[in-house]
Amino acid sequence: MLGSVADADDALQEALLGAWRGYAGFEGRSSLRAWLFRIATNACFTLLAQRPRRLLATEYRTAAAPERPLEAFVEEPLWLEPYPDDPEAHFEARESVELAFVAALQHLPASQRATLILREVVGLSAVEVAAALDTTVPSVDSTLQRARKAVQERVPKLSQQATLRELGEAAQRELVARFVAAWRNQDATALQALLAQDAKFSMPPIPNWFDGRENVVRFFRERVFATPWRLEPLRASGQLAFACYQGPEFRLGALNVLTLRGGTIAETTGFLDPTLHRRFLLPER
């Protein structure tokens, strides 16, 4: 709903407090589950009304030239955040936290966002969703259709989960090894071989981002690989990701999430916010 782990924590706290305070008045006219989701959804609605829509860096402004000086962090809570991976989650659940899907959700009106999540991610029935949102089943059905159409227009045809399954574990391991080696060896040519022609690279909360393999590789060659790096593979938002440690002391500098298209990297997003790193429980060095 919110595109932010921090905002989700705030909403969860408000929902639990609201449920605790309101439980004595629960009359059982809906299931307890639907009642709890109603409270949680209303907590999200309140936050959405107070805070700006979360964005990917590529949605914030047009691409920059790689020789342009990097701008300062944009400190406002604007940026979409990745979600710590749950290795026990089924692939459908992982699809629900992929960056492209969550980014698409942020463009929906709050009611459409809630309806789509409650029906297709949480798995409530139309009757339960109607009770949770204080509306009717026909309204839930029509809202869901509009939400599905809007999201389908913004997400790739293949989810990252489907892409990873098609790629297979052996090819995934090879791609990870080559990506890690390219950073370790400061080898822009090796990185170039992994990127799609239209690859993008961004690094929120810095607003600069780069479009096209040539521009991305130039930025890495001249700026990123000016210092040594060590990478530790992990998963974030159901996608391949890396904790990136910058030398010479190899302190944590970024959480880098890859978006694949077939066997190539279509997008790499380096999340630089130390607060976000702590939510992933990543070691500082």
C-alpha positions as CSV (number, residue, x, y, z in Angstrom):
1,M,0.0,0.0,0.0
2,L,2.6,2.5,1.1
3,G,5.8,1.6,-0.8
4,S,7.9,2.1,2.3
5,V,9.0,-0.3,5.0
6,A,9.2,2.6,7.5
7,D,5.7,3.8,6.6
8,A,4.3,0.2,6.9
9,D,5.8,-0.1,10.4
10,D,4.0,3.1,11.4
11,A,0.7,1.9,9.9
12,L,1.0,-1.4,11.6
13,Q,1.6,0.2,14.9
14,E,-1.5,2.4,14.5
15,A,-3.6,-0.6,13.3
16,L,-2.6,-2.7,16.4
17,L,-3.4,0.1,18.7
18,G,-6.7,0.7,17.0
19,A,-7.6,-2.9,17.2
20,W,-6.7,-3.1,20.9
21,R,-8.7,0.0,21.7
22,G,-11.7,-1.0,19.6
23,Y,-11.9,-4.7,20.3
24,A,-14.6,-4.3,23.0
25,G,-16.8,-2.8,20.4
26,F,-16.3,-5.5,17.8
27,E,-19.8,-6.9,17.1
28,G,-19.0,-9.8,14.9
29,R,-20.9,-8.5,11.8
30,S,-17.9,-9.4,9.7
31,S,-15.1,-11.9,10.3
32,L,-12.4,-10.8,12.8
33,R,-9.9,-11.0,9.9
34,A,-11.9,-8.5,7.7
35,W,-12.3,-6.2,10.7
36,L,-8.6,-6.2,11.4
37,F,-7.8,-5.5,7.7
38,R,-10.3,-2.7,7.8
39,I,-8.4,-1.1,10.6
40,A,-5.1,-1.6,8.9
41,T,-6.4,-0.3,5.6
42,N,-7.7,2.9,7.3
43,A,-4.3,3.4,8.9
44,C,-2.8,3.2,5.5
45,F,-5.3,5.7,4.1
46,T,-4.4,8.1,6.8
47,L,-0.7,7.9,6.0
48,L,-1.4,8.2,2.3
49,A,-3.3,11.4,2.8
50,Q,-0.4,12.9,4.8
51,R,2.6,11.9,2.7
52,P,3.7,12.2,-0.9
53,R,3.5,9.3,-3.3
54,R,6.5,7.0,-3.3
55,L,8.5,7.0,-6.5
56,L,11.3,5.2,-8.2
57,A,14.2,7.6,-9.1
58,T,13.4,7.1,-12.8
59,E,9.9,8.6,-12.2
60,Y,11.2,11.7,-10.4
61,R,12.8,13.4,-13.4
62,T,14.5,12.8,-16.7
63,A,17.8,11.0,-17.0
64,A,21.1,12.8,-16.3
65,A,24.3,12.9,-18.3
66,P,27.0,10.7,-16.7
67,E,29.4,13.6,-16.5
68,R,27.0,15.8,-14.6
69,P,27.9,16.3,-10.9
70,L,25.8,14.2,-8.5
71,E,23.2,16.1,-6.6
72,A,22.6,16.0,-2.9
73,F,20.2,13.5,-1.2
74,V,16.6,14.4,-1.6
75,E,15.6,14.0,2.1
76,E,11.8,14.1,1.7
77,P,10.1,10.7,2.0
78,L,9.7,10.3,-1.7
79,W,11.5,7.1,-2.6
80,L,10.1,3.7,-3.1
81,E,11.8,1.2,-0.8
82,P,12.7,-2.5,-1.3
83,Y,11.4,-5.1,1.1
84,P,13.5,-7.6,3.0
85,D,13.1,-11.0,1.3
86,D,11.2,-13.8,2.9
87,P,12.8,-17.1,1.8
88,E,9.7,-19.1,2.9
89,A,7.3,-17.0,0.8
90,H,5.7,-18.5,-2.3
91,F,6.5,-16.8,-5.6
92,E,3.0,-15.2,-5.7
93,A,3.8,-13.4,-2.4
94,R,7.2,-12.4,-3.7
95,E,5.6,-10.9,-6.8
96,S,3.6,-8.7,-4.6
97,V,6.7,-6.9,-3.3
98,E,8.6,-6.6,-6.6
99,L,9.7,-3.0,-7.3
100,A,7.8,-2.7,-10.6
101,F,4.5,-4.0,-9.0
102,V,4.7,-1.8,-5.9
103,A,5.7,1.2,-8.0
104,A,2.7,0.7,-10.3
105,L,0.4,0.5,-7.2
106,Q,1.6,3.9,-6.1
107,H,-0.1,5.4,-9.2
108,L,-3.5,4.0,-8.2
109,P,-6.1,5.9,-6.1
110,A,-6.1,4.6,-2.5
111,S,-9.3,2.7,-2.9
112,Q,-8.1,0.8,-6.0
113,R,-4.8,0.1,-4.3
114,A,-6.5,-1.4,-1.3
115,T,-9.0,-3.4,-3.3
116,L,-6.3,-5.0,-5.5
117,I,-4.1,-5.8,-2.5
118,L,-6.9,-7.2,-0.3
119,R,-8.2,-9.4,-3.1
120,E,-5.1,-10.6,-5.0
121,V,-2.3,-10.4,-2.4
122,V,-4.0,-10.9,0.9
123,G,-6.6,-13.2,-0.6
124,L,-9.8,-11.9,1.0
125,S,-13.1,-12.7,-0.7
126,A,-15.1,-9.9,-2.4
127,V,-17.6,-10.1,0.6
128,E,-14.7,-9.6,3.1
129,V,-13.2,-6.8,1.1
130,A,-16.6,-5.1,0.9
131,A,-16.8,-5.3,4.6
132,A,-13.3,-4.1,5.1
133,L,-13.8,-1.1,2.9
134,D,-17.4,-0.4,3.9
135,T,-18.7,-0.8,0.3
136,T,-20.6,-3.3,-1.8
137,V,-19.5,-6.4,-3.6
138,P,-20.3,-5.0,-7.1
139,S,-18.2,-1.9,-6.2
140,V,-15.3,-4.2,-5.2
141,D,-15.6,-6.1,-8.5
142,S,-15.6,-2.9,-10.7
143,T,-12.8,-1.3,-8.6
144,L,-10.7,-4.4,-8.9
145,Q,-11.1,-4.5,-12.7
146,R,-9.9,-0.9,-13.0
147,A,-7.0,-1.5,-10.7
148,R,-5.9,-4.6,-12.6
149,K,-6.0,-2.7,-15.9
150,A,-4.0,0.2,-14.6
151,V,-1.3,-2.0,-13.1
152,Q,-1.0,-4.2,-16.2
153,E,-0.2,-1.1,-18.2
154,R,2.8,-0.3,-16.0
155,V,4.4,-3.6,-15.2
156,P,6.5,-5.8,-17.5
157,K,4.8,-8.8,-19.1
158,L,6.9,-11.2,-17.0
159,S,7.4,-10.7,-13.3
160,Q,10.8,-11.0,-11.8
161,Q,9.7,-14.3,-10.2
162,A,8.7,-15.7,-13.6
163,T,12.0,-14.3,-15.2
164,L,14.1,-16.0,-12.5
165,R,12.3,-19.3,-12.9
166,E,12.8,-19.2,-16.7
167,L,16.5,-18.3,-16.2
168,G,17.0,-21.3,-13.8
169,E,19.3,-21.5,-10.8
170,A,22.5,-22.3,-12.7
171,A,22.2,-19.3,-14.9
172,Q,21.3,-17.1,-11.9
173,R,24.4,-18.2,-10.1
174,E,26.5,-17.5,-13.2
175,L,25.0,-14.0,-13.5
176,V,25.5,-13.2,-9.8
177,A,29.2,-14.4,-10.0
178,R,29.9,-12.3,-13.1
179,F,28.2,-9.2,-11.5
180,V,30.2,-9.6,-8.3
181,A,33.5,-10.1,-10.2
182,A,32.9,-7.0,-12.4
183,W,32.6,-4.9,-9.3
184,R,35.5,-6.6,-7.5
185,N,37.8,-6.1,-10.5
186,Q,36.5,-2.6,-11.3
187,D,35.8,-4.0,-14.8
188,A,33.3,-1.8,-16.7
189,T,33.7,-3.9,-19.8
190,A,32.6,-7.0,-17.9
191,L,29.6,-5.1,-16.5
192,Q,28.7,-3.9,-20.0
193,A,28.4,-7.5,-21.1
194,L,25.7,-8.0,-18.5
195,L,23.5,-5.0,-19.3
196,A,20.6,-4.7,-21.7
197,Q,21.0,-2.0,-24.4
198,D,18.4,0.2,-22.7
199,A,19.6,-0.5,-19.1
200,K,19.0,2.1,-16.4
201,F,20.9,2.8,-13.2
202,S,19.6,4.9,-10.3
203,M,20.6,5.5,-6.7
204,P,17.9,7.1,-4.6
205,P,17.9,9.3,-2.6
206,I,20.3,10.9,-5.1
207,P,18.0,12.1,-7.9
208,N,20.5,11.5,-10.8
209,W,19.9,8.4,-12.9
210,F,21.3,7.2,-16.2
211,D,19.6,5.8,-19.2
212,G,21.1,3.4,-21.7
213,R,24.0,1.0,-21.5
214,E,26.6,3.4,-22.8
215,N,25.7,6.1,-20.2
216,V,25.5,3.6,-17.3
217,V,28.9,2.0,-18.2
218,R,30.5,5.4,-18.5
219,F,29.3,6.4,-15.1
220,F,30.6,3.2,-13.6
221,R,33.9,3.4,-15.3
222,E,34.6,7.0,-14.3
223,R,32.8,7.3,-11.0
224,V,31.7,4.0,-9.3
225,F,34.8,2.0,-10.1
226,A,37.1,4.8,-9.0
227,T,37.2,3.0,-5.6
228,P,37.3,-0.8,-4.9
229,W,34.1,-2.7,-4.0
230,R,33.1,-6.0,-2.5
231,L,29.6,-7.4,-3.0
232,E,27.6,-9.8,-0.9
233,P,24.6,-11.4,-2.7
234,L,21.1,-11.4,-1.1
235,R,17.5,-11.0,-2.1
236,A,15.3,-7.9,-1.8
237,S,11.7,-7.5,-3.0
238,G,11.9,-11.0,-4.4
239,Q,14.7,-9.9,-6.7
240,L,18.5,-10.5,-7.0
241,A,20.3,-8.0,-4.8
242,F,23.7,-7.2,-3.3
243,A,25.0,-5.4,-0.3
244,C,27.8,-3.2,-1.8
245,Y,30.8,-2.4,0.4
246,Q,33.1,0.4,-0.7
247,G,36.8,0.4,-0.1
248,P,39.4,0.9,1.2
249,E,37.6,0.1,4.5
250,F,34.7,-1.7,2.8
251,R,31.9,0.0,4.6
252,L,28.3,-0.5,3.4
253,G,27.6,2.0,0.7
254,A,24.5,0.7,-1.1
255,L,21.8,-2.0,-1.4
256,N,21.7,-2.8,-5.1
257,V,18.6,-4.4,-6.5
258,L,18.6,-5.9,-10.0
259,T,15.7,-6.1,-12.4
260,L,16.3,-8.7,-15.1
261,R,14.9,-9.1,-18.6
262,G,15.7,-12.6,-19.8
263,G,19.4,-13.2,-19.0
264,T,20.4,-9.5,-19.0
265,I,20.1,-6.7,-16.5
266,A,17.5,-4.2,-17.5
267,E,17.8,-2.0,-14.4
268,T,20.0,-1.7,-11.3
269,T,18.9,0.4,-8.4
270,G,21.4,1.3,-5.7
271,F,19.5,2.3,-2.5
272,L,21.9,4.5,-0.5
273,D,19.9,5.4,2.6
274,P,21.6,4.0,5.7
275,T,18.2,3.8,7.5
276,L,17.0,1.4,4.9
277,H,20.2,-0.7,5.2
278,R,19.6,-1.2,8.9
279,R,16.1,-2.6,8.1
280,F,17.8,-5.4,6.2
281,L,20.1,-6.1,9.1
282,L,23.2,-5.7,6.9
283,P,26.6,-5.5,8.6
284,E,28.3,-2.1,8.4
285,R,31.6,-3.6,7.1
